[in-house]
Amino acid sequence: MRTWSKTVTRDLLESCREDIELFARYVDKNLMPLIESIVQEPYVRLPYAGAVKILESCGRRFGSVPHAGFGLGFERFLMMVTVRHQHP
């Protein structure tokens, strides 16, 4: 899946870069760096227990307390992806 995601994203950049740049200019200024990070950066693999430890010690408040044995939920997942690792 990781290889497929990188390949599709790279192909889109090669074939549709002008369209993506136009969209980025008017809709999301952070789009190009985000897309390029998908192609250039390695995927972060993090064990579930490691994610729970990071969430427990991050100092952020969530709707519920993160603890082992339960799904991380979208809010926590998004924090791990965008704040902790700074790319998808």
Jmol script that loads the backbone (N, CA, C; Angstrom):
load data "model"
ATOM      1  N   MET A   1       0.818  -1.193   0.000  1.00  0.00           N
ATOM      2  CA  MET A   1       0.000   0.000   0.000  1.00  0.00           C
ATOM      3  C   MET A   1       0.866   1.263   0.000  1.00  0.00           C
ATOM      4  N   ARG A   2       1.968   1.240   0.757  1.00  0.00           N
ATOM      5  CA  ARG A   2       2.836   2.415   0.790  1.00  0.00           C
ATOM      6  C   ARG A   2       3.433   2.692  -0.584  1.00  0.00           C
ATOM      7  N   THR A   3       3.924   1.645  -1.234  1.00  0.00           N
ATOM      8  CA  THR A   3       4.514   1.810  -2.557  1.00  0.00           C
ATOM      9  C   THR A   3       3.473   2.306  -3.539  1.00  0.00           C
ATOM     10  N   TRP A   4       2.271   1.751  -3.472  1.00  0.00           N
ATOM     11  CA  TRP A   4       1.188   2.161  -4.360  1.00  0.00           C
ATOM     12  C   TRP A   4       0.857   3.640  -4.148  1.00  0.00           C
ATOM     13  N   SER A   5       0.742   4.071  -2.905  1.00  0.00           N
ATOM     14  CA  SER A   5       0.418   5.471  -2.610  1.00  0.00           C
ATOM     15  C   SER A   5       1.479   6.410  -3.173  1.00  0.00           C
ATOM     16  N   LYS A   6       2.732   6.058  -2.971  1.00  0.00           N
ATOM     17  CA  LYS A   6       3.818   6.890  -3.488  1.00  0.00           C
ATOM     18  C   LYS A   6       3.808   6.923  -5.016  1.00  0.00           C
ATOM     19  N   THR A   7       3.565   5.771  -5.644  1.00  0.00           N
ATOM     20  CA  THR A   7       3.560   5.688  -7.103  1.00  0.00           C
ATOM     21  C   THR A   7       2.424   6.517  -7.696  1.00  0.00           C
ATOM     22  N   VAL A   8       1.240   6.382  -7.155  1.00  0.00           N
ATOM     23  CA  VAL A   8       0.089   7.142  -7.652  1.00  0.00           C
ATOM     24  C   VAL A   8       0.313   8.639  -7.456  1.00  0.00           C
ATOM     25  N   THR A   9       0.810   9.023  -6.301  1.00  0.00           N
ATOM     26  CA  THR A   9       1.050  10.445  -6.025  1.00  0.00           C
ATOM     27  C   THR A   9       2.126  10.994  -6.958  1.00  0.00           C
ATOM     28  N   ARG A  10       3.196  10.249  -7.161  1.00  0.00           N
ATOM     29  CA  ARG A  10       4.265  10.682  -8.077  1.00  0.00           C
ATOM     30  C   ARG A  10       3.722  10.831  -9.499  1.00  0.00           C
ATOM     31  N   ASP A  11       2.913   9.858  -9.946  1.00  0.00           N
ATOM     32  CA  ASP A  11       2.330   9.924 -11.287  1.00  0.00           C
ATOM     33  C   ASP A  11       1.402  11.132 -11.446  1.00  0.00           C
ATOM     34  N   LEU A  12       0.622  11.426 -10.416  1.00  0.00           N
ATOM     35  CA  LEU A  12      -0.259  12.600 -10.457  1.00  0.00           C
ATOM     36  C   LEU A  12       0.552  13.886 -10.560  1.00  0.00           C
ATOM     37  N   LEU A  13       1.622  13.970  -9.793  1.00  0.00           N
ATOM     38  CA  LEU A  13       2.473  15.160  -9.868  1.00  0.00           C
ATOM     39  C   LEU A  13       3.085  15.318 -11.255  1.00  0.00           C
ATOM     40  N   GLU A  14       3.493  14.217 -11.848  1.00  0.00           N
ATOM     41  CA  GLU A  14       4.117  14.284 -13.166  1.00  0.00           C
ATOM     42  C   GLU A  14       3.111  14.642 -14.259  1.00  0.00           C
ATOM     43  N   SER A  15       1.900  14.127 -14.152  1.00  0.00           N
ATOM     44  CA  SER A  15       0.934  14.333 -15.237  1.00  0.00           C
ATOM     45  C   SER A  15      -0.016  15.505 -15.016  1.00  0.00           C
ATOM     46  N   CYS A  16      -0.195  15.944 -13.779  1.00  0.00           N
ATOM     47  CA  CYS A  16      -1.191  16.990 -13.484  1.00  0.00           C
ATOM     48  C   CYS A  16      -0.646  18.105 -12.617  1.00  0.00           C
ATOM     49  N   ARG A  17       0.629  18.326 -12.606  1.00  0.00           N
ATOM     50  CA  ARG A  17       1.232  19.303 -11.699  1.00  0.00           C
ATOM     51  C   ARG A  17       0.595  20.688 -11.823  1.00  0.00           C
ATOM     52  N   GLU A  18       0.361  21.149 -13.052  1.00  0.00           N
ATOM     53  CA  GLU A  18      -0.213  22.494 -13.226  1.00  0.00           C
ATOM     54  C   GLU A  18      -1.597  22.591 -12.594  1.00  0.00           C
ATOM     55  N   ASP A  19      -2.413  21.556 -12.753  1.00  0.00           N
ATOM     56  CA  ASP A  19      -3.754  21.558 -12.160  1.00  0.00           C
ATOM     57  C   ASP A  19      -3.680  21.552 -10.636  1.00  0.00           C
ATOM     58  N   ILE A  20      -2.779  20.747 -10.107  1.00  0.00           N
ATOM     59  CA  ILE A  20      -2.630  20.668  -8.654  1.00  0.00           C
ATOM     60  C   ILE A  20      -2.109  21.995  -8.110  1.00  0.00           C
ATOM     61  N   GLU A  21      -1.170  22.613  -8.791  1.00  0.00           N
ATOM     62  CA  GLU A  21      -0.645  23.906  -8.363  1.00  0.00           C
ATOM     63  C   GLU A  21      -1.717  24.992  -8.407  1.00  0.00           C
ATOM     64  N   LEU A  22      -2.571  24.967  -9.421  1.00  0.00           N
ATOM     65  CA  LEU A  22      -3.671  25.921  -9.505  1.00  0.00           C
ATOM     66  C   LEU A  22      -4.622  25.743  -8.327  1.00  0.00           C
ATOM     67  N   PHE A  23      -4.971  24.503  -8.036  1.00  0.00           N
ATOM     68  CA  PHE A  23      -5.837  24.208  -6.889  1.00  0.00           C
ATOM     69  C   PHE A  23      -5.178  24.689  -5.599  1.00  0.00           C
ATOM     70  N   ALA A  24      -3.896  24.415  -5.466  1.00  0.00           N
ATOM     71  CA  ALA A  24      -3.167  24.809  -4.259  1.00  0.00           C
ATOM     72  C   ALA A  24      -3.129  26.324  -4.108  1.00  0.00           C
ATOM     73  N   ARG A  25      -2.980  27.028  -5.204  1.00  0.00           N
ATOM     74  CA  ARG A  25      -2.892  28.485  -5.144  1.00  0.00           C
ATOM     75  C   ARG A  25      -4.169  29.113  -4.587  1.00  0.00           C
ATOM     76  N   TYR A  26      -5.330  28.555  -4.941  1.00  0.00           N
ATOM     77  CA  TYR A  26      -6.592  29.178  -4.553  1.00  0.00           C
ATOM     78  C   TYR A  26      -7.324  28.485  -3.409  1.00  0.00           C
ATOM     79  N   VAL A  27      -6.999  27.239  -3.140  1.00  0.00           N
ATOM     80  CA  VAL A  27      -7.764  26.490  -2.136  1.00  0.00           C
ATOM     81  C   VAL A  27      -6.934  26.143  -0.911  1.00  0.00           C
ATOM     82  N   ASP A  28      -5.758  25.585  -1.104  1.00  0.00           N
ATOM     83  CA  ASP A  28      -4.956  25.115   0.031  1.00  0.00           C
ATOM     84  C   ASP A  28      -3.484  25.394  -0.237  1.00  0.00           C
ATOM     85  N   LYS A  29      -2.970  26.425   0.387  1.00  0.00           N
ATOM     86  CA  LYS A  29      -1.574  26.834   0.167  1.00  0.00           C
ATOM     87  C   LYS A  29      -0.564  25.767   0.600  1.00  0.00           C
ATOM     88  N   ASN A  30      -0.968  24.876   1.477  1.00  0.00           N
ATOM     89  CA  ASN A  30      -0.055  23.846   1.981  1.00  0.00           C
ATOM     90  C   ASN A  30      -0.122  22.543   1.190  1.00  0.00           C
ATOM     91  N   LEU A  31      -0.901  22.517   0.137  1.00  0.00           N
ATOM     92  CA  LEU A  31      -1.110  21.278  -0.600  1.00  0.00           C
ATOM     93  C   LEU A  31       0.155  20.737  -1.260  1.00  0.00           C
ATOM     94  N   MET A  32       0.896  21.587  -1.963  1.00  0.00           N
ATOM     95  CA  MET A  32       2.084  21.103  -2.681  1.00  0.00           C
ATOM     96  C   MET A  32       3.137  20.520  -1.738  1.00  0.00           C
ATOM     97  N   PRO A  33       3.485  21.206  -0.654  1.00  0.00           N
ATOM     98  CA  PRO A  33       4.450  20.579   0.262  1.00  0.00           C
ATOM     99  C   PRO A  33       3.933  19.261   0.838  1.00  0.00           C
ATOM    100  N   LEU A  34       2.636  19.188   1.098  1.00  0.00           N
ATOM    101  CA  LEU A  34       2.049  17.964   1.627  1.00  0.00           C
ATOM    102  C   LEU A  34       2.157  16.825   0.614  1.00  0.00           C
ATOM    103  N   ILE A  35       1.771  17.097  -0.615  1.00  0.00           N
ATOM    104  CA  ILE A  35       1.832  16.064  -1.660  1.00  0.00           C
ATOM    105  C   ILE A  35       3.280  15.645  -1.913  1.00  0.00           C
ATOM    106  N   GLU A  36       4.166  16.603  -1.975  1.00  0.00           N
ATOM    107  CA  GLU A  36       5.571  16.268  -2.214  1.00  0.00           C
ATOM    108  C   GLU A  36       6.164  15.465  -1.064  1.00  0.00           C
ATOM    109  N   SER A  37       5.691  15.707   0.158  1.00  0.00           N
ATOM    110  CA  SER A  37       6.192  14.926   1.290  1.00  0.00           C
ATOM    111  C   SER A  37       5.744  13.467   1.203  1.00  0.00           C
ATOM    112  N   ILE A  38       4.590  13.231   0.612  1.00  0.00           N
ATOM    113  CA  ILE A  38       4.128  11.851   0.438  1.00  0.00           C
ATOM    114  C   ILE A  38       5.104  11.089  -0.438  1.00  0.00           C
ATOM    115  N   VAL A  39       5.590  11.749  -1.484  1.00  0.00           N
ATOM    116  CA  VAL A  39       6.518  11.101  -2.417  1.00  0.00           C
ATOM    117  C   VAL A  39       7.927  10.990  -1.827  1.00  0.00           C
ATOM    118  N   GLN A  40       8.377  12.021  -1.127  1.00  0.00           N
ATOM    119  CA  GLN A  40       9.778  12.093  -0.708  1.00  0.00           C
ATOM    120  C   GLN A  40      10.075  11.494   0.659  1.00  0.00           C
ATOM    121  N   GLU A  41       9.164  11.610   1.587  1.00  0.00           N
ATOM    122  CA  GLU A  41       9.428  11.184   2.959  1.00  0.00           C
ATOM    123  C   GLU A  41       9.116   9.705   3.160  1.00  0.00           C
ATOM    124  N   PRO A  42       9.856   9.050   4.036  1.00  0.00           N
ATOM    125  CA  PRO A  42       9.519   7.650   4.338  1.00  0.00           C
ATOM    126  C   PRO A  42       8.254   7.581   5.180  1.00  0.00           C
ATOM    127  N   TYR A  43       7.524   6.510   5.025  1.00  0.00           N
ATOM    128  CA  TYR A  43       6.348   6.288   5.860  1.00  0.00           C
ATOM    129  C   TYR A  43       6.794   5.974   7.275  1.00  0.00           C
ATOM    130  N   VAL A  44       6.093   6.514   8.224  1.00  0.00           N
ATOM    131  CA  VAL A  44       6.397   6.251   9.626  1.00  0.00           C
ATOM    132  C   VAL A  44       5.587   5.042  10.069  1.00  0.00           C
ATOM    133  N   ARG A  45       6.270   4.062  10.571  1.00  0.00           N
ATOM    134  CA  ARG A  45       5.598   2.888  11.132  1.00  0.00           C
ATOM    135  C   ARG A  45       5.755   2.966  12.633  1.00  0.00           C
ATOM    136  N   LEU A  46       4.630   2.956  13.320  1.00  0.00           N
ATOM    137  CA  LEU A  46       4.639   3.140  14.753  1.00  0.00           C
ATOM    138  C   LEU A  46       3.756   2.081  15.388  1.00  0.00           C
ATOM    139  N   PRO A  47       4.296   1.283  16.294  1.00  0.00           N
ATOM    140  CA  PRO A  47       3.468   0.280  16.968  1.00  0.00           C
ATOM    141  C   PRO A  47       2.357   0.968  17.760  1.00  0.00           C
ATOM    142  N   TYR A  48       1.257   0.279  17.906  1.00  0.00           N
ATOM    143  CA  TYR A  48       0.099   0.808  18.621  1.00  0.00           C
ATOM    144  C   TYR A  48       0.478   1.268  20.025  1.00  0.00           C
ATOM    145  N   ALA A  49       1.228   0.446  20.748  1.00  0.00           N
ATOM    146  CA  ALA A  49       1.623   0.798  22.119  1.00  0.00           C
ATOM    147  C   ALA A  49       2.453   2.075  22.133  1.00  0.00           C
ATOM    148  N   GLY A  50       3.307   2.263  21.142  1.00  0.00           N
ATOM    149  CA  GLY A  50       4.106   3.482  21.050  1.00  0.00           C
ATOM    150  C   GLY A  50       3.229   4.702  20.806  1.00  0.00           C
ATOM    151  N   ALA A  51       2.211   4.552  19.964  1.00  0.00           N
ATOM    152  CA  ALA A  51       1.288   5.659  19.705  1.00  0.00           C
ATOM    153  C   ALA A  51       0.533   6.042  20.975  1.00  0.00           C
ATOM    154  N   VAL A  52       0.087   5.046  21.730  1.00  0.00           N
ATOM    155  CA  VAL A  52      -0.637   5.327  22.971  1.00  0.00           C
ATOM    156  C   VAL A  52       0.269   6.073  23.952  1.00  0.00           C
ATOM    157  N   LYS A  53       1.522   5.657  24.072  1.00  0.00           N
ATOM    158  CA  LYS A  53       2.454   6.347  24.977  1.00  0.00           C
ATOM    159  C   LYS A  53       2.657   7.801  24.569  1.00  0.00           C
ATOM    160  N   ILE A  54       2.815   8.042  23.270  1.00  0.00           N
ATOM    161  CA  ILE A  54       2.990   9.412  22.784  1.00  0.00           C
ATOM    162  C   ILE A  54       1.754  10.240  23.102  1.00  0.00           C
ATOM    163  N   LEU A  55       0.577   9.679  22.860  1.00  0.00           N
ATOM    164  CA  LEU A  55      -0.661  10.410  23.116  1.00  0.00           C
ATOM    165  C   LEU A  55      -0.859  10.687  24.601  1.00  0.00           C
ATOM    166  N   GLU A  56      -0.505   9.728  25.432  1.00  0.00           N
ATOM    167  CA  GLU A  56      -0.651   9.917  26.879  1.00  0.00           C
ATOM    168  C   GLU A  56       0.271  11.016  27.405  1.00  0.00           C
ATOM    169  N   SER A  57       1.425  11.180  26.769  1.00  0.00           N
ATOM    170  CA  SER A  57       2.403  12.142  27.274  1.00  0.00           C
ATOM    171  C   SER A  57       2.439  13.452  26.493  1.00  0.00           C
ATOM    172  N   CYS A  58       1.556  13.623  25.520  1.00  0.00           N
ATOM    173  CA  CYS A  58       1.644  14.802  24.650  1.00  0.00           C
ATOM    174  C   CYS A  58       1.135  16.087  25.295  1.00  0.00           C
ATOM    175  N   GLY A  59       0.345  15.970  26.350  1.00  0.00           N
ATOM    176  CA  GLY A  59      -0.153  17.161  27.016  1.00  0.00           C
ATOM    177  C   GLY A  59      -1.399  17.757  26.390  1.00  0.00           C
ATOM    178  N   ARG A  60      -1.886  17.160  25.316  1.00  0.00           N
ATOM    179  CA  ARG A  60      -3.111  17.668  24.686  1.00  0.00           C
ATOM    180  C   ARG A  60      -4.323  17.001  25.311  1.00  0.00           C
ATOM    181  N   ARG A  61      -5.421  17.725  25.332  1.00  0.00           N
ATOM    182  CA  ARG A  61      -6.670  17.182  25.867  1.00  0.00           C
ATOM    183  C   ARG A  61      -7.513  16.646  24.717  1.00  0.00           C
ATOM    184  N   PHE A  62      -8.040  15.473  24.898  1.00  0.00           N
ATOM    185  CA  PHE A  62      -8.913  14.840  23.915  1.00  0.00           C
ATOM    186  C   PHE A  62     -10.271  14.620  24.560  1.00  0.00           C
ATOM    187  N   GLY A  63     -11.255  14.269  23.738  1.00  0.00           N
ATOM    188  CA  GLY A  63     -12.591  14.013  24.256  1.00  0.00           C
ATOM    189  C   GLY A  63     -12.615  12.882  25.263  1.00  0.00           C
ATOM    190  N   SER A  64     -11.721  11.927  25.105  1.00  0.00           N
ATOM    191  CA  SER A  64     -11.590  10.822  26.053  1.00  0.00           C
ATOM    192  C   SER A  64     -10.117  10.525  26.242  1.00  0.00           C
ATOM    193  N   VAL A  65      -9.796   9.832  27.287  1.00  0.00           N
ATOM    194  CA  VAL A  65      -8.401   9.537  27.601  1.00  0.00           C
ATOM    195  C   VAL A  65      -7.916   8.391  26.705  1.00  0.00           C
ATOM    196  N   PRO A  66      -6.786   8.582  25.987  1.00  0.00           N
ATOM    197  CA  PRO A  66      -6.258   7.494  25.169  1.00  0.00           C
ATOM    198  C   PRO A  66      -5.626   6.424  26.054  1.00  0.00           C
ATOM    199  N   HIS A  67      -5.981   5.184  25.826  1.00  0.00           N
ATOM    200  CA  HIS A  67      -5.341   4.097  26.559  1.00  0.00           C
ATOM    201  C   HIS A  67      -5.362   2.827  25.729  1.00  0.00           C
ATOM    202  N   ALA A  68      -4.443   1.945  26.047  1.00  0.00           N
ATOM    203  CA  ALA A  68      -4.250   0.713  25.280  1.00  0.00           C
ATOM    204  C   ALA A  68      -5.530  -0.113  25.245  1.00  0.00           C
ATOM    205  N   GLY A  69      -5.756  -0.734  24.107  1.00  0.00           N
ATOM    206  CA  GLY A  69      -6.905  -1.614  23.949  1.00  0.00           C
ATOM    207  C   GLY A  69      -8.078  -0.982  23.231  1.00  0.00           C
ATOM    208  N   PHE A  70      -8.010   0.322  22.973  1.00  0.00           N
ATOM    209  CA  PHE A  70      -9.090   1.014  22.284  1.00  0.00           C
ATOM    210  C   PHE A  70      -8.530   1.702  21.047  1.00  0.00           C
ATOM    211  N   GLY A  71      -9.369   1.896  20.034  1.00  0.00           N
ATOM    212  CA  GLY A  71      -8.945   2.588  18.827  1.00  0.00           C
ATOM    213  C   GLY A  71      -8.502   4.007  19.151  1.00  0.00           C
ATOM    214  N   LEU A  72      -7.606   4.526  18.360  1.00  0.00           N
ATOM    215  CA  LEU A  72      -7.088   5.861  18.618  1.00  0.00           C
ATOM    216  C   LEU A  72      -8.112   6.938  18.299  1.00  0.00           C
ATOM    217  N   GLY A  73      -8.989   6.707  17.346  1.00  0.00           N
ATOM    218  CA  GLY A  73      -9.965   7.712  16.947  1.00  0.00           C
ATOM    219  C   GLY A  73      -9.352   8.727  16.004  1.00  0.00           C
ATOM    220  N   PHE A  74     -10.211   9.391  15.255  1.00  0.00           N
ATOM    221  CA  PHE A  74      -9.731  10.312  14.219  1.00  0.00           C
ATOM    222  C   PHE A  74      -8.946  11.482  14.794  1.00  0.00           C
ATOM    223  N   GLU A  75      -9.426  12.076  15.874  1.00  0.00           N
ATOM    224  CA  GLU A  75      -8.763  13.235  16.463  1.00  0.00           C
ATOM    225  C   GLU A  75      -7.318  12.912  16.846  1.00  0.00           C
ATOM    226  N   ARG A  76      -7.130  11.770  17.472  1.00  0.00           N
ATOM    227  CA  ARG A  76      -5.780  11.364  17.886  1.00  0.00           C
ATOM    228  C   ARG A  76      -4.934  10.974  16.685  1.00  0.00           C
ATOM    229  N   PHE A  77      -5.541  10.263  15.747  1.00  0.00           N
ATOM    230  CA  PHE A  77      -4.825   9.867  14.535  1.00  0.00           C
ATOM    231  C   PHE A  77      -4.327  11.111  13.803  1.00  0.00           C
ATOM    232  N   LEU A  78      -5.196  12.103  13.656  1.00  0.00           N
ATOM    233  CA  LEU A  78      -4.820  13.328  12.968  1.00  0.00           C
ATOM    234  C   LEU A  78      -3.683  14.033  13.696  1.00  0.00           C
ATOM    235  N   MET A  79      -3.721  14.054  15.014  1.00  0.00           N
ATOM    236  CA  MET A  79      -2.640  14.651  15.782  1.00  0.00           C
ATOM    237  C   MET A  79      -1.327  13.912  15.531  1.00  0.00           C
ATOM    238  N   MET A  80      -1.371  12.597  15.511  1.00  0.00           N
ATOM    239  CA  MET A  80      -0.150  11.826  15.274  1.00  0.00           C
ATOM    240  C   MET A  80       0.414  12.103  13.886  1.00  0.00           C
ATOM    241  N   VAL A  81      -0.455  12.202  12.908  1.00  0.00           N
ATOM    242  CA  VAL A  81      -0.019  12.381  11.524  1.00  0.00           C
ATOM    243  C   VAL A  81       0.500  13.792  11.275  1.00  0.00           C
ATOM    244  N   THR A  82      -0.253  14.800  11.679  1.00  0.00           N
ATOM    245  CA  THR A  82       0.094  16.171  11.310  1.00  0.00           C
ATOM    246  C   THR A  82       1.000  16.879  12.304  1.00  0.00           C
ATOM    247  N   VAL A  83       0.856  16.613  13.582  1.00  0.00           N
ATOM    248  CA  VAL A  83       1.640  17.328  14.581  1.00  0.00           C
ATOM    249  C   VAL A  83       2.918  16.572  14.916  1.00  0.00           C
ATOM    250  N   ARG A  84       2.774  15.317  15.262  1.00  0.00           N
ATOM    251  CA  ARG A  84       3.929  14.550  15.716  1.00  0.00           C
ATOM    252  C   ARG A  84       4.897  14.267  14.572  1.00  0.00           C
ATOM    253  N   HIS A  85       4.391  13.820  13.415  1.00  0.00           N
ATOM    254  CA  HIS A  85       5.272  13.415  12.315  1.00  0.00           C
ATOM    255  C   HIS A  85       5.279  14.419  11.175  1.00  0.00           C
ATOM    256  N   GLN A  86       4.414  15.403  11.197  1.00  0.00           N
ATOM    257  CA  GLN A  86       4.368  16.515  10.260  1.00  0.00           C
ATOM    258  C   GLN A  86       4.210  16.135   8.793  1.00  0.00           C
ATOM    259  N   HIS A  87       3.688  14.984   8.537  1.00  0.00           N
ATOM    260  CA  HIS A  87       3.294  14.606   7.177  1.00  0.00           C
ATOM    261  C   HIS A  87       2.448  13.353   7.252  1.00  0.00           C
ATOM    262  N   PRO A  88       1.652  13.117   6.209  1.00  0.00           N
ATOM    263  CA  PRO A  88       0.781  11.931   6.245  1.00  0.00           C
ATOM    264  C   PRO A  88       1.554  10.632   6.151  1.00  0.00           C
TER     265      PRO A  88
END
end "model"
wireframe off; spacefill off
backbone 0.3
color backbone group
